[in-house]
Amino acid sequence: MQESTWQKKRNAIILTGIAGVLWGTSFPAIQLGLNYMDPYTFVFLRFSLAAVIMLLIVLAKNGHKLEFEKNRIIWFLGIINGIAYLLQYVGMQSTSASRAALLVNLTAIWVAILSSLILKEKLGTKKTMGILFGILGVFLITTNLDFKTLGQGAVVGDLLVLLSGVAWAFFTVYNKKWVSNTREMIQPIMWIYVITLIPLIPALAFSTHSPFQLPIQAWLAIVYTAVFCWVIPYYLWSEALKFVSAASSTIILLSEVIVAMAISAVFLPNNSITLISGIGALAIIVAIILAS
């Protein structure tokens, strides 16, 4: 018995939510990992490991058959993904965590604009309200209405993080365009991971850490963010993106901010859940409901 359109959308929303939860754990994991290595080493090793894992999956699934990827959109997705992550990691060195989270999650606005222009998606009143509630929620959680935190960033760091959000907006929209026209995703995803490394390789010139001298804590951060904050959630999100709009998907993924807030409050010092951040979380939940 075939699934109805409603069931496919419901399952897609659930998968997107799971992806959001897993991606939400990446914020504290990255923050912890940067205590043990520079951002260039961290992001390169993270995606190198992700590429190796996906390569092994492809070889096991296809009987050791590997085909070179010629689809230009796959190359675009890999390059723009590498650029986005490099901008975020480097930018987070010179801006506050709250500013970074706020600037990155402005992606919801850029996706709404780009999906309308490129994919011809109509926002409608509910999605527009969802975006507004989502941005409000992110603002409340990341600032806690303590506006001093917004003055802790450096201009260059802020700009890099903001540009990473714009890059991910393009990544999201063109990822939607790609998954809407494909059935087999495992091997193309592997190539996206490999191609992601291309813009990261030159950045290794600024690396100050050798992979062979990293402590076990650094490798735990690398393995965790590669497997649970990229390989698994990216596949789930891409599958779900076939049945939900790019704008709706981005709003649902704001759930990662709530997860990051909760984990940071438990495991990281000087992080706590307040009434304001709780209201922000509620605003994001309302945004997700509107987008669903």
Helices and strands as residue ranges (DSSP letters): H 5-24, H 26-33, H 39-61, H 72-91, H 97-104, H 107-118, H 124-143, G 149-151, H 155-179, H 186-196, G 202-206, G 211-213, H 216-226, I 227-231, H 232-240, H 246-252, H 255-267, H 275-291
